[in-house]
């Protein structure tokens, strides 16, 4: 009888998942530690993970990254870091082609609504979970409307784009710059200050907040806006799949309750607030902030329409890029023309 109970106990131990009492996670963070997205989105989310799991799961946000910004998705997948975030366009291959749905011109002026729409459309319509295989997808988001900044001239006619060397984050902004006549120069945002101050580039595709976050206000003279943004960038927040599987189902659910759409709203608000604060500093710095005129806007729309169609045509069977992009714009309130 004793042996029977002992055997039954052994079977129970084998068949019951063994979850660690405490799971300590490390997030590799490559944006400057005082960047508004780190301060107002990443760190508060990390703190809330510990709260909602009652201390069973903790996330430590590192002050310096464990690798270069373009490597961050692979770092999470391969276990170099437990959690990472980054831009899809930094990964220079086709695994995230569908993510470009959130990178196009005229996406939206509100980072909250655009981020929520991007999470919804990419996950429901374009296979985001499969694209991020090897990780647990925790968040998808975009920043506020992108601008065209330069220190050479105001863009008053389509020909004014020609010859300007403009930093891009890869992806759609790169091919858009080519289509408009500028020379795209790929580099992470953390390298722009040095290259701009040395005259290696003439400007950058960036948000409002990036000019202040990366200390660029002294080296930019003109910043052009247009409704919905001249471009956007798409971002991921992911966890190593093996680490995720060490967390109990109850705590996994608690973490997802503050991730996904909830995280899109959190990070979108952080970006909106940062853009609002940056506008005042941009004006104080004497940068000319202006809207694209009708002629320039028409040219951008013409190039953008062609690039959107090329993208949609190149997606694999079963992914309707045209419908997904229309749905995203409908959710953000931007009318297609």
C-alpha positions as a LaTeX table, in Angstrom:
\begin{tabular}{lrrr}
\hline
Residue & $x$ (\AA) & $y$ (\AA) & $z$ (\AA) \\
\hline
Unk1 & 0.00 & 0.00 & 0.00 \\
Unk2 & 2.82 & 2.39 & 0.89 \\
Unk3 & 4.53 & 1.58 & $-2.40$ \\
Unk4 & 1.26 & 2.25 & $-4.27$ \\
Unk5 & 0.87 & 5.70 & $-2.71$ \\
Unk6 & 4.52 & 6.48 & $-3.36$ \\
Unk7 & 4.16 & 5.47 & $-6.98$ \\
Unk8 & 1.03 & 7.56 & $-7.37$ \\
Unk9 & 2.84 & 10.52 & $-5.88$ \\
Unk10 & 5.72 & 10.08 & $-8.29$ \\
Unk11 & 3.33 & 10.00 & $-11.26$ \\
Unk12 & 1.62 & 13.16 & $-10.02$ \\
Unk13 & 4.97 & 14.93 & $-9.77$ \\
Unk14 & 5.90 & 13.97 & $-13.31$ \\
Unk15 & 2.54 & 14.91 & $-14.85$ \\
Unk16 & 2.18 & 18.28 & $-13.11$ \\
Unk17 & 3.96 & 21.22 & $-14.85$ \\
Unk18 & 6.79 & 22.51 & $-12.74$ \\
Unk19 & 6.71 & 26.31 & $-12.80$ \\
Unk20 & 9.42 & 28.25 & $-11.04$ \\
Unk21 & 8.25 & 30.14 & $-8.01$ \\
Unk22 & 10.01 & 33.25 & $-9.34$ \\
Unk23 & 10.93 & 34.11 & $-12.94$ \\
Unk24 & 13.43 & 36.93 & $-13.28$ \\
Unk25 & 13.57 & 38.43 & $-16.77$ \\
Unk26 & 15.99 & 40.87 & $-18.39$ \\
Unk27 & 14.94 & 43.36 & $-21.08$ \\
Unk28 & 17.67 & 44.63 & $-23.40$ \\
Unk29 & 16.91 & 48.30 & $-24.06$ \\
Unk30 & 18.80 & 50.20 & $-26.78$ \\
Unk31 & 17.03 & 53.56 & $-26.68$ \\
Unk32 & 18.68 & 56.14 & $-24.38$ \\
Unk33 & 17.69 & 55.42 & $-20.74$ \\
Unk34 & 15.89 & 58.77 & $-20.49$ \\
Unk35 & 14.03 & 58.37 & $-23.78$ \\
Unk36 & 10.29 & 58.97 & $-23.16$ \\
Unk37 & 9.38 & 55.52 & $-24.46$ \\
Unk38 & 11.73 & 53.86 & $-21.99$ \\
Unk39 & 10.64 & 56.08 & $-19.10$ \\
Unk40 & 6.91 & 56.19 & $-19.80$ \\
Unk41 & 6.20 & 52.83 & $-21.46$ \\
Unk42 & 8.85 & 50.13 & $-21.10$ \\
Unk43 & 9.71 & 50.66 & $-17.44$ \\
Unk44 & 6.11 & 51.17 & $-16.24$ \\
Unk45 & 5.07 & 48.02 & $-18.11$ \\
Unk46 & 7.95 & 46.09 & $-16.51$ \\
Unk47 & 6.89 & 47.32 & $-13.06$ \\
Unk48 & 3.29 & 46.36 & $-13.71$ \\
Unk49 & 4.31 & 42.84 & $-14.75$ \\
Unk50 & 5.64 & 42.34 & $-11.24$ \\
Unk51 & 2.48 & 43.83 & $-9.73$ \\
Unk52 & $-0.02$ & 41.73 & $-11.68$ \\
Unk53 & 1.93 & 38.51 & $-11.00$ \\
Unk54 & 2.25 & 39.39 & $-7.30$ \\
Unk55 & 6.03 & 39.31 & $-7.54$ \\
Unk56 & 6.31 & 35.92 & $-9.21$ \\
Unk57 & 7.64 & 37.48 & $-12.43$ \\
Unk58 & 10.02 & 40.43 & $-12.52$ \\
Unk59 & 11.47 & 42.38 & $-15.45$ \\
Unk60 & 14.74 & 44.31 & $-15.18$ \\
Unk61 & 15.22 & 46.93 & $-17.91$ \\
Unk62 & 18.92 & 47.24 & $-18.66$ \\
Unk63 & 20.58 & 50.64 & $-18.87$ \\
Unk64 & 22.59 & 49.58 & $-21.91$ \\
Unk65 & 21.76 & 47.03 & $-24.62$ \\
Unk66 & 23.16 & 43.54 & $-25.00$ \\
Unk67 & 23.62 & 44.03 & $-28.74$ \\
Unk68 & 23.11 & 46.36 & $-31.66$ \\
Unk69 & 19.55 & 47.63 & $-32.29$ \\
Unk70 & 19.06 & 45.61 & $-35.52$ \\
Unk71 & 19.88 & 42.38 & $-33.67$ \\
Unk72 & 17.21 & 42.67 & $-31.01$ \\
Unk73 & 14.55 & 40.39 & $-32.43$ \\
Unk74 & 17.05 & 37.57 & $-32.96$ \\
Unk75 & 18.46 & 38.20 & $-29.48$ \\
Unk76 & 15.06 & 37.41 & $-27.94$ \\
Unk77 & 14.45 & 34.44 & $-30.19$ \\
Unk78 & 17.89 & 32.99 & $-29.48$ \\
Unk79 & 17.85 & 33.67 & $-25.74$ \\
Unk80 & 20.59 & 36.30 & $-25.65$ \\
Unk81 & 18.03 & 38.49 & $-23.87$ \\
Unk82 & 14.71 & 37.50 & $-22.31$ \\
Unk83 & 12.73 & 40.47 & $-23.65$ \\
Unk84 & 13.52 & 42.91 & $-26.44$ \\
Unk85 & 11.86 & 45.61 & $-28.48$ \\
Unk86 & 12.79 & 47.08 & $-31.82$ \\
Unk87 & 11.84 & 48.13 & $-35.33$ \\
Unk88 & 10.74 & 45.55 & $-37.87$ \\
Unk89 & 12.57 & 47.49 & $-40.57$ \\
Unk90 & 15.89 & 47.03 & $-38.76$ \\
Unk91 & 15.74 & 43.35 & $-39.71$ \\
Unk92 & 17.14 & 43.42 & $-43.23$ \\
Unk93 & 15.26 & 40.47 & $-44.72$ \\
Unk94 & 11.70 & 39.65 & $-45.72$ \\
Unk95 & 10.42 & 37.95 & $-42.56$ \\
Unk96 & 8.47 & 41.05 & $-41.48$ \\
Unk97 & 7.27 & 42.28 & $-44.88$ \\
Unk98 & 3.63 & 42.21 & $-43.74$ \\
Unk99 & 4.47 & 44.67 & $-40.95$ \\
Unk100 & 4.83 & 47.42 & $-43.56$ \\
Unk101 & 1.07 & 47.85 & $-43.31$ \\
Unk102 & 1.86 & 50.24 & $-40.45$ \\
Unk103 & 4.81 & 52.04 & $-42.10$ \\
Unk104 & 3.09 & 53.78 & $-45.00$ \\
Unk105 & 2.31 & 57.45 & $-45.46$ \\
Unk106 & $-1.03$ & 58.80 & $-44.21$ \\
Unk107 & $-1.37$ & 56.24 & $-41.37$ \\
Unk108 & $-2.58$ & 58.56 & $-38.64$ \\
Unk109 & $-1.78$ & 61.52 & $-36.39$ \\
Unk110 & $-2.57$ & 59.79 & $-33.07$ \\
Unk111 & $-0.03$ & 57.20 & $-31.92$ \\
Unk112 & $-2.58$ & 55.55 & $-29.61$ \\
Unk113 & $-5.17$ & 54.87 & $-32.28$ \\
Unk114 & $-2.53$ & 53.97 & $-34.88$ \\
Unk115 & $-0.78$ & 51.55 & $-32.51$ \\
Unk116 & $-4.03$ & 49.85 & $-31.54$ \\
Unk117 & $-5.00$ & 49.56 & $-35.20$ \\
Unk118 & $-1.60$ & 48.14 & $-36.09$ \\
Unk119 & $-1.80$ & 45.48 & $-33.36$ \\
Unk120 & $-5.29$ & 44.50 & $-34.47$ \\
Unk121 & $-4.69$ & 44.40 & $-38.22$ \\
Unk122 & $-1.27$ & 42.75 & $-38.14$ \\
Unk123 & $-2.35$ & 40.03 & $-35.71$ \\
Unk124 & $-5.81$ & 39.36 & $-37.16$ \\
Unk125 & $-5.24$ & 39.87 & $-40.90$ \\
Unk126 & $-1.54$ & 39.46 & $-41.73$ \\
Unk127 & $-0.09$ & 36.70 & $-39.54$ \\
Unk128 & 1.94 & 38.58 & $-36.94$ \\
Unk129 & 2.15 & 35.59 & $-34.59$ \\
Unk130 & 3.72 & 33.42 & $-37.30$ \\
Unk131 & 6.09 & 36.21 & $-38.36$ \\
Unk132 & 7.46 & 36.41 & $-34.81$ \\
Unk133 & 7.93 & 32.64 & $-34.40$ \\
Unk134 & 10.35 & 31.61 & $-31.68$ \\
Unk135 & 9.15 & 34.38 & $-29.38$ \\
Unk136 & 6.04 & 35.32 & $-27.46$ \\
Unk137 & 4.61 & 38.42 & $-29.13$ \\
Unk138 & 3.72 & 40.86 & $-26.36$ \\
Unk139 & 3.28 & 44.13 & $-28.23$ \\
Unk140 & 3.08 & 45.85 & $-31.60$ \\
Unk141 & 3.03 & 49.61 & $-31.99$ \\
Unk142 & 3.91 & 52.64 & $-34.09$ \\
Unk143 & 5.11 & 56.10 & $-33.21$ \\
Unk144 & 3.48 & 59.44 & $-33.99$ \\
Unk145 & 3.38 & 60.86 & $-37.53$ \\
Unk146 & 6.78 & 60.91 & $-39.22$ \\
Unk147 & 8.25 & 64.13 & $-40.62$ \\
Unk148 & 10.86 & 65.02 & $-43.24$ \\
Unk149 & 13.64 & 67.00 & $-41.53$ \\
Unk150 & 16.66 & 68.56 & $-43.25$ \\
Unk151 & 19.18 & 71.37 & $-42.91$ \\
Unk152 & 19.50 & 72.39 & $-46.57$ \\
Unk153 & 16.19 & 73.76 & $-47.87$ \\
Unk154 & 12.46 & 73.99 & $-47.45$ \\
Unk155 & 10.63 & 71.51 & $-49.69$ \\
Unk156 & 8.42 & 73.73 & $-51.84$ \\
Unk157 & 8.38 & 71.69 & $-55.06$ \\
Unk158 & 8.82 & 67.96 & $-55.82$ \\
Unk159 & 12.27 & 68.62 & $-57.25$ \\
Unk160 & 13.50 & 69.93 & $-53.91$ \\
Unk161 & 13.81 & 66.36 & $-52.59$ \\
Unk162 & 16.54 & 65.60 & $-55.12$ \\
Unk163 & 20.07 & 65.03 & $-53.90$ \\
Unk164 & 19.37 & 65.25 & $-50.17$ \\
Unk165 & 20.94 & 62.45 & $-48.12$ \\
Unk166 & 18.28 & 61.45 & $-45.62$ \\
Unk167 & 18.54 & 58.97 & $-42.76$ \\
Unk168 & 15.90 & 56.27 & $-42.88$ \\
Unk169 & 15.07 & 53.34 & $-40.55$ \\
Unk170 & 14.81 & 50.94 & $-43.49$ \\
Unk171 & 11.56 & 49.48 & $-44.81$ \\
Unk172 & 9.02 & 51.69 & $-46.54$ \\
Unk173 & 10.68 & 55.06 & $-45.69$ \\
Unk174 & 13.76 & 53.95 & $-47.64$ \\
Unk175 & 11.91 & 53.19 & $-50.87$ \\
Unk176 & 9.75 & 56.31 & $-50.41$ \\
Unk177 & 12.84 & 58.50 & $-50.25$ \\
Unk178 & 14.18 & 56.87 & $-53.41$ \\
Unk179 & 10.86 & 57.47 & $-55.15$ \\
Unk180 & 10.91 & 61.14 & $-54.19$ \\
Unk181 & 14.51 & 61.64 & $-55.34$ \\
Unk182 & 16.34 & 61.78 & $-52.00$ \\
Unk183 & 19.16 & 59.39 & $-51.17$ \\
Unk184 & 18.16 & 57.09 & $-48.27$ \\
Unk185 & 20.89 & 56.31 & $-45.75$ \\
Unk186 & 20.03 & 53.49 & $-43.33$ \\
Unk187 & 21.16 & 53.85 & $-39.73$ \\
Unk188 & 19.75 & 53.34 & $-36.23$ \\
Unk189 & 18.45 & 56.47 & $-34.54$ \\
Unk190 & 21.30 & 56.42 & $-32.02$ \\
Unk191 & 23.82 & 57.15 & $-34.80$ \\
Unk192 & 22.05 & 60.12 & $-36.39$ \\
Unk193 & 23.48 & 62.88 & $-34.18$ \\
Unk194 & 27.07 & 62.15 & $-35.16$ \\
Unk195 & 26.34 & 61.68 & $-38.87$ \\
Unk196 & 24.19 & 64.81 & $-39.08$ \\
Unk197 & 26.59 & 67.04 & $-37.15$ \\
Unk198 & 29.47 & 65.88 & $-39.36$ \\
Unk199 & 27.55 & 66.56 & $-42.57$ \\
Unk200 & 27.48 & 62.93 & $-43.67$ \\
Unk201 & 23.68 & 63.23 & $-44.02$ \\
Unk202 & 21.50 & 66.27 & $-44.69$ \\
Unk203 & 18.49 & 65.23 & $-42.65$ \\
Unk204 & 16.34 & 62.42 & $-41.36$ \\
Unk205 & 12.90 & 60.89 & $-41.42$ \\
Unk206 & 11.92 & 61.17 & $-37.76$ \\
Unk207 & 9.12 & 62.09 & $-35.39$ \\
Unk208 & 8.85 & 65.39 & $-33.54$ \\
Unk209 & 10.18 & 63.86 & $-30.33$ \\
Unk210 & 13.25 & 62.36 & $-31.99$ \\
Unk211 & 14.69 & 65.81 & $-32.66$ \\
Unk212 & 14.80 & 66.47 & $-28.93$ \\
Unk213 & 15.43 & 62.91 & $-27.72$ \\
Unk214 & 18.54 & 62.60 & $-29.89$ \\
Unk215 & 19.73 & 66.24 & $-29.57$ \\
Unk216 & 19.24 & 67.15 & $-33.23$ \\
Unk217 & 17.65 & 70.60 & $-32.92$ \\
Unk218 & 20.92 & 72.46 & $-33.59$ \\
Unk219 & 21.47 & 70.62 & $-36.87$ \\
Unk220 & 17.99 & 70.78 & $-38.44$ \\
Unk221 & 16.48 & 73.87 & $-40.08$ \\
Unk222 & 13.31 & 72.65 & $-41.81$ \\
Unk223 & 10.68 & 70.10 & $-40.75$ \\
Unk224 & 7.84 & 69.18 & $-43.11$ \\
Unk225 & 4.57 & 67.65 & $-41.95$ \\
Unk226 & 1.58 & 66.22 & $-43.78$ \\
Unk227 & $-1.74$ & 64.75 & $-42.60$ \\
Unk228 & $-1.24$ & 61.24 & $-41.21$ \\
Unk229 & 2.56 & 61.44 & $-41.46$ \\
Unk230 & 4.95 & 61.10 & $-44.37$ \\
Unk231 & 5.82 & 57.63 & $-42.97$ \\
Unk232 & 5.75 & 55.61 & $-39.80$ \\
Unk233 & 7.75 & 52.82 & $-38.20$ \\
Unk234 & 6.47 & 49.56 & $-36.75$ \\
Unk235 & 7.80 & 48.09 & $-33.53$ \\
Unk236 & 7.64 & 44.79 & $-31.66$ \\
Unk237 & 7.90 & 43.81 & $-27.99$ \\
Unk238 & 8.77 & 40.11 & $-27.65$ \\
Unk239 & 9.87 & 37.54 & $-25.06$ \\
Unk240 & 11.98 & 34.45 & $-25.57$ \\
Unk241 & 9.58 & 31.54 & $-26.03$ \\
Unk242 & 11.40 & 29.29 & $-23.58$ \\
Unk243 & 11.24 & 31.95 & $-20.86$ \\
Unk244 & 7.55 & 32.49 & $-21.54$ \\
Unk245 & 6.92 & 28.78 & $-21.05$ \\
Unk246 & 8.49 & 28.95 & $-17.58$ \\
Unk247 & 5.66 & 31.25 & $-16.46$ \\
Unk248 & 2.44 & 29.73 & $-15.11$ \\
Unk249 & $-0.71$ & 30.01 & $-17.25$ \\
Unk250 & $-2.31$ & 32.30 & $-14.68$ \\
Unk251 & 0.63 & 34.70 & $-14.75$ \\
Unk252 & 0.87 & 34.48 & $-18.54$ \\
Unk253 & $-2.74$ & 35.66 & $-18.72$ \\
Unk254 & $-2.08$ & 38.45 & $-16.24$ \\
Unk255 & 0.86 & 39.64 & $-18.36$ \\
Unk256 & $-1.15$ & 39.52 & $-21.59$ \\
Unk257 & $-3.90$ & 41.56 & $-19.93$ \\
Unk258 & $-1.45$ & 44.50 & $-19.75$ \\
Unk259 & 0.16 & 43.74 & $-23.12$ \\
Unk260 & $-1.25$ & 43.60 & $-26.65$ \\
Unk261 & $-3.86$ & 46.35 & $-27.08$ \\
Unk262 & $-3.24$ & 47.65 & $-23.56$ \\
Unk263 & 0.46 & 48.09 & $-24.28$ \\
Unk264 & $-0.31$ & 49.72 & $-27.64$ \\
Unk265 & $-2.36$ & 52.31 & $-25.79$ \\
Unk266 & 0.35 & 52.81 & $-23.15$ \\
Unk267 & 3.20 & 53.31 & $-25.60$ \\
Unk268 & 1.05 & 55.35 & $-27.99$ \\
Unk269 & 0.21 & 57.80 & $-25.22$ \\
Unk270 & 3.89 & 58.04 & $-24.28$ \\
Unk271 & 4.69 & 58.94 & $-27.88$ \\
Unk272 & 1.85 & 61.45 & $-28.18$ \\
Unk273 & 2.98 & 63.20 & $-25.00$ \\
Unk274 & 6.61 & 63.24 & $-26.16$ \\
Unk275 & 5.62 & 64.75 & $-29.52$ \\
Unk276 & 3.54 & 67.43 & $-27.81$ \\
Unk277 & 6.44 & 68.37 & $-25.54$ \\
Unk278 & 8.92 & 68.37 & $-28.44$ \\
Unk279 & 6.95 & 70.84 & $-30.58$ \\
Unk280 & 7.63 & 73.66 & $-28.13$ \\
Unk281 & 11.37 & 72.91 & $-28.12$ \\
Unk282 & 11.44 & 72.72 & $-31.93$ \\
Unk283 & 9.87 & 76.17 & $-32.18$ \\
Unk284 & 12.27 & 77.58 & $-29.58$ \\
Unk285 & 15.19 & 76.20 & $-31.60$ \\
Unk286 & 14.09 & 78.22 & $-34.61$ \\
Unk287 & 13.34 & 75.23 & $-36.83$ \\
Unk288 & 10.78 & 76.07 & $-39.53$ \\
Unk289 & 7.87 & 73.68 & $-39.06$ \\
Unk290 & 5.56 & 73.73 & $-42.07$ \\
Unk291 & 2.93 & 71.67 & $-43.88$ \\
Unk292 & 3.58 & 70.18 & $-47.31$ \\
Unk293 & 1.90 & 72.23 & $-50.04$ \\
Unk294 & $-0.59$ & 70.70 & $-52.46$ \\
Unk295 & 1.96 & 70.03 & $-55.19$ \\
Unk296 & 4.39 & 68.25 & $-52.86$ \\
Unk297 & 1.56 & 66.40 & $-51.15$ \\
Unk298 & 0.26 & 65.18 & $-54.50$ \\
Unk299 & 3.67 & 63.84 & $-55.48$ \\
Unk300 & 4.07 & 62.02 & $-52.17$ \\
Unk301 & 0.61 & 60.50 & $-52.56$ \\
Unk302 & 1.39 & 59.34 & $-56.10$ \\
Unk303 & 4.64 & 57.63 & $-55.06$ \\
Unk304 & 3.02 & 56.19 & $-51.92$ \\
Unk305 & 0.11 & 54.69 & $-53.86$ \\
Unk306 & 2.51 & 52.90 & $-56.19$ \\
Unk307 & 4.61 & 51.54 & $-53.33$ \\
Unk308 & 1.54 & 50.35 & $-51.44$ \\
Unk309 & 0.38 & 48.40 & $-54.49$ \\
Unk310 & 3.84 & 46.89 & $-55.03$ \\
Unk311 & 3.87 & 45.76 & $-51.40$ \\
Unk312 & 0.40 & 44.26 & $-51.53$ \\
Unk313 & 1.21 & 42.39 & $-54.76$ \\
Unk314 & 4.36 & 40.89 & $-53.23$ \\
Unk315 & 2.68 & 39.42 & $-50.14$ \\
Unk316 & 2.12 & 35.66 & $-50.13$ \\
Unk317 & $-1.24$ & 34.12 & $-50.98$ \\
Unk318 & $-3.76$ & 34.50 & $-48.20$ \\
Unk319 & $-2.54$ & 37.94 & $-47.10$ \\
Unk320 & $-4.67$ & 40.74 & $-48.56$ \\
Unk321 & $-2.49$ & 43.79 & $-48.01$ \\
Unk322 & $-4.85$ & 46.20 & $-49.73$ \\
Unk323 & $-7.77$ & 45.23 & $-47.51$ \\
Unk324 & $-5.59$ & 45.25 & $-44.38$ \\
Unk325 & $-4.26$ & 48.74 & $-45.12$ \\
Unk326 & $-7.77$ & 50.02 & $-45.81$ \\
Unk327 & $-8.95$ & 48.54 & $-42.51$ \\
Unk328 & $-6.07$ & 50.15 & $-40.61$ \\
Unk329 & $-6.78$ & 53.57 & $-42.10$ \\
Unk330 & $-10.47$ & 53.18 & $-41.37$ \\
Unk331 & $-9.61$ & 52.48 & $-37.72$ \\
Unk332 & $-7.38$ & 55.58 & $-37.49$ \\
Unk333 & $-9.78$ & 57.83 & $-39.40$ \\
Unk334 & $-7.51$ & 58.54 & $-42.36$ \\
Unk335 & $-9.38$ & 58.60 & $-45.67$ \\
Unk336 & $-7.73$ & 56.89 & $-48.64$ \\
Unk337 & $-7.40$ & 59.02 & $-51.79$ \\
\hline
\end{tabular}
